[in-house]
Amino acid sequence: MAQLMVRKVADELVKALKLRAAKHNRSAEQEHREILQAALRGPRRLLLADVLASMPDVGHDKDFARIQLDHRD
């Protein structure tokens, strides 16, 4: 595996990384890997079923029935 070295990192950033790592019970190095992986992986795609399940119940199906206004055949 490759190794990365990051130089000239602000002390506040290093402190924040260490605090975040401690909250997740990880080393600062592992936390750094997790942050890089999450940033480069991109957003998680949502499943259509999850999106539909998260929609609020706003009425009955008949409330959304299409009403034909003109009298076309």
C-alpha positions in Angstrom: 0.0 0.0 0.0 1.1 3.6 -0.6 1.9 6.0 2.1 1.0 9.7 2.3 2.8 12.4 4.2 1.0 15.7 4.8 3.1 18.6 5.8 2.3 22.0 7.2 -1.0 21.1 8.8 -2.3 23.7 11.2 -2.1 22.7 14.9 -5.8 23.3 15.3 -6.6 20.8 12.5 -4.4 18.1 14.0 -6.1 18.7 17.4 -9.5 18.4 15.7 -8.5 15.2 13.9 -7.3 13.7 17.2 -10.5 14.6 19.0 -12.6 13.2 16.2 -10.5 10.0 16.2 -11.0 9.6 19.9 -14.8 10.0 19.5 -14.7 7.1 17.1 -12.3 5.0 19.1 -9.7 5.1 16.3 -6.1 6.3 15.9 -5.6 9.7 14.2 -4.0 7.8 11.3 -7.1 5.5 10.9 -9.4 8.6 11.2 -7.4 10.3 8.5 -7.9 7.2 6.2 -11.6 7.2 6.9 -12.0 10.9 6.1 -10.1 10.5 2.8 -12.1 7.5 1.8 -15.4 9.2 2.6 -14.4 12.3 0.7 -13.3 10.5 -2.4 -16.0 7.9 -2.4 -18.6 10.6 -3.0 -22.2 10.7 -1.7 -24.0 7.5 -1.0 -26.7 6.8 -3.5 -30.2 6.5 -2.1 -32.4 3.6 -2.9 -35.7 4.5 -4.5 -37.5 2.4 -1.9 -35.9 4.4 0.9 -36.8 7.7 -0.8 -40.4 6.6 -1.2 -40.6 5.3 2.3 -39.4 8.7 3.6 -42.2 10.6 1.9 -44.9 11.8 4.4 -48.5 10.5 4.1 -50.3 13.5 2.8 -53.7 12.1 1.9 -55.6 9.4 0.1 -55.1 8.3 -3.5 -58.5 9.7 -4.5 -57.3 13.1 -3.4 -54.8 13.1 -6.2 -57.1 11.7 -8.9 -56.8 13.5 -12.3 -59.9 15.5 -13.2 -60.5 15.9 -16.9 -61.5 19.5 -17.4 -62.3 19.4 -21.1 -64.5 16.9 -22.8 -62.1 15.2 -25.2 -62.7 11.6 -26.1 
